[in-house]
Amino acid sequence: MAEEWILFGAQADDPCRLKTADALTAYVDEIGFLPLFRNAIPGFSVEERTLAYDWWCGDARRDPWEWRRILASRGEVAYGKFFDGKAGFISKAWLPYFSNARRDGYDFDALWDEGKAPIRQKKIMDCFAHGEELFSHETRRTAGFGKDGEKNFEGTVTALQMQLYLVIRDFRQKVSRAGNPYGWHLAVYTMPETIWGYDLLASAYGEKPAASRERIFRHMRDVYPIASEEALRKMLG
C-alpha cells in the first residue's frame, strides 16, 4: 500500500496565509529562514502557511511546489536542504551567519586542506570550482559517482548543502540536441558564492562560528518561543 502524505495547510480565511511566490519571498526576508515542510516547530514551514490543496496543482500562481522553483531561480533568497537535511529557504541577510556557523569558519578548500572533508565531498566540490551550474545527474557523473565509483551521492550533496557549500540554483528541464526542453524540471546545483559573491558569504567570518549559531538560535527563540531546545537543535543544526 502506498504511503499517504497528509499536508497540514492553513485555512483559506487565514489572514497570514501566503498566496503567491512574491509573498513567500517577502515572508522569508521578514522571518529570516523557513523550511518547506512541517517539522517539530509548529508553524515553522511553508506548508503550514499555504493551502493544502494548492500543492502539486501545477499552477505556478498558487502552487507552493512551483514557488520553490521560482524562488531558487530568482536568487533573491537561498534554497536548498538546510534544515535537518530537508529543504527550505534562507534570506540573504541571514545567509552569512548560516555560512559561518555551518562551515565552522572554513571555506571548502581550507576544510579539505585541514583534512576535515571526505574525498566524496572534494570530488563534488571540484565540479564547481569555476562557477559552474550543473544538473544533479551531471554532478553525479562528473564527480565519479555510480556503480563502479563513489557511493552515497545524495547524502554527500545534502551534507554540502547543510554546510552551505552548495545550494539549489534552479530547477530546469533537459534540452534536446535540437534545442528543445523536455522532461521534468531537475535540480541544478552551484556554490552560493557563484550567485551572491564571496564577500556576502564571508561577511560574518569576523565573528566566531559559535556566536553565529547563538545569533540564529536567539532569533528563533524570539520568533518561535513555542519551540523546544531539542526541536531548535534538530532543525538548525
N, C-alpha and C positions, 0 to 999 in steps of 0.2 A: 504494500500500500504506500502510495506517495505521501511524503510528509506535507502537512498543511501549514502554510505560512500565514499567520494572522497578524495583520497590521493594526497598531494602536494609534489611529489618527485623531486629529482634532474634530470638534463638532463644526458643522457648516456655519453656525452663527457665532463661532468664537472670534471675538474682535482681534485676537492675537494670531489668527491663522495666517500662514504665508500662502499667497495666491499666485505669485509669479517668480520667475528666476531673478528678476531685479530686486524683489522684496527679500528673497533669500540672501542675495549678496549684501544688501543693506543690513540685514539682521546679523550675518556673520561679522561684518565690520563693527556692529554695535556690541555684540556679545563677546567677540574675540576669536572663538573657535567652537565648532559644533559637529558632533558625529552625525552620520547619515541615518543610522537606525537606532531604535530604542535600546537602552542599556540599563545599567544598575543605578543611574542617576535619573530620577523622574523628571521628565520634561526636557531633558538634555539631548535632543535629537531633531533632525528634520522630520522624521516620521511622525512624531507627536505634535508637530505644528502644521501638518498638512492633512488633506482629506485622504482617507484610506483608499477610496475607490478611484482616486485620480492616478494612483501609482500604476505604471505599465499600461496606461491607456494609449500611449503613443503620440499624444497631442502635446507638443513642446510648450504650449501656452500654459498648461496646467499640470503636467506630469513631472513630479519631483525626480524621477529616474532620468528623465531627459534634462532636467535642470543641472544635474551633476556634470553632464557633458558640456552644457553651455558655459557653466562657471569655470570648468577646467580650461576650456579653450580661450576664454577671455583673459585669463591671467590676472584678474582683479583680486582673487583670493587663491590660496593654495588648496589643492585637492589630492588626497592620497590615503593610504592606510596608516593613519596617525594615532588611532585610539584603540589600544589593546589589539592591534593587528587588524582593526576594522576601519572602513572608510569614513572620511569626514573632511571638514574644511578648517583652515586656519587663516585669519586675516593677515594682511601684510604687516600690520602694526605688531602682531604677536609672533610672527614668523621668526624674527631674530632671537627671541627668548626661547622658543621651542628648539631652534637650531643649536643654540649654546647649551641648553640643558640636555638635549638628546644626544648630541655629539660629544658631550663632556669636554667641550673646548677644542676638539680635534677636527681639522679638515681631514678628508679621507686619506690623502697622501700621507699626512702626518700619522694618522691612525695605523696605516699599513707599515710605515717605516718603524713604528714603535712595536710592531708585532702584535697589535691588538685587533686586527681584522683577518678573517679567514680567507683563504685563496679563492673561494667561490665568490665572495663579495668583490675581491680585487678584479677578477675576470669580468664581472658585470660592469663595475665602475670604469674599467678601461674602455668600454664601448662608448662612453660618454665624455671622454677626455677632451674633445674638441667641440663641445656644444651640440652634440648630436641629439636628435629626437627620433626614437626608434619604437616601432611596434613591439609588443611583448614577444611575439614569435621571432622577430628579427634579433631582439636582445638575447633570447634563449639560444639561437643558432650561433650568433657571433661570439657569445661568451663560452661556447663549447659545452652546453648542457644537452643532455639527450641520452639515448640508450647506451651508448658507449663512452659517454663523457661524464661531466659533473651531474650530481643529483640535487634534488630539492630546490629547483629554480624558484617556485612560487614562494616558498618560505624565505629564501635568501632575498628576493626582491621586496617582500614585505618587511623584512628586518631593515633593509636600506631605506625604505620609506619611513619606518618608525624612527630611524636615526636622522631623518631629514636630509639624507644624501641624494635621494631620488623623490620625484613627485610624478603624478599623472598629469601630463601636459594637455592631453586631448583624448577624444575617442573618435577614431577615423575609420573609414572603410578602406579596404584594399583597393588598388587601382589596377585594372587590366592593362595588357600591352597596348591596347587601343586607347588607353587613357580614360576609361570609364570606371567609376567607382562601383563596387559590388559587395554584397555580403553584409554581415553585422558590423556595427561600429566597434572597433577594438581599441584597447588601452594603448596609449603612446606615452613612453617614459622619457624623462630628461632630468638633468640636475636643476634644482631650484635656482642656482646661480645663473643658468642659461636664460631664465625668464626675468629674474629681478636683479641680477648683478651680485657680485661678491660683496660689495660694500654693505648692502642691506643684510645679507645673510650673516655677515660677520660683525654687525654693528653692536651686538651685545657681548662680544668676546671680551670686552673690558671688565665684565663682572664675572665672578666665579659661577660655574655651572650650577652649583647648589643654590646660589642666590636667584638665578633664573628659574630654577624649579620651584623655589618657595614663592616667587612672584606669581607664577602660574597657579599654584595651589591657593594662594591668598585670594587671587581674583575669583577662582571658582567658589571658594568659601563665601565670598561676598555675594556672588550672583546666584549660587545654588546652595544656600545654607542648609537645605534639607539633606544634602549629600553626605554620606558617611565617609570617614577617613579611608576605610577599606575600598569603597567604590571609587574615591578620588585616585587612590594609588593604582587601582586596576585600569582606570580609563586614561589617566595622564602619564603613567609610567614613571 
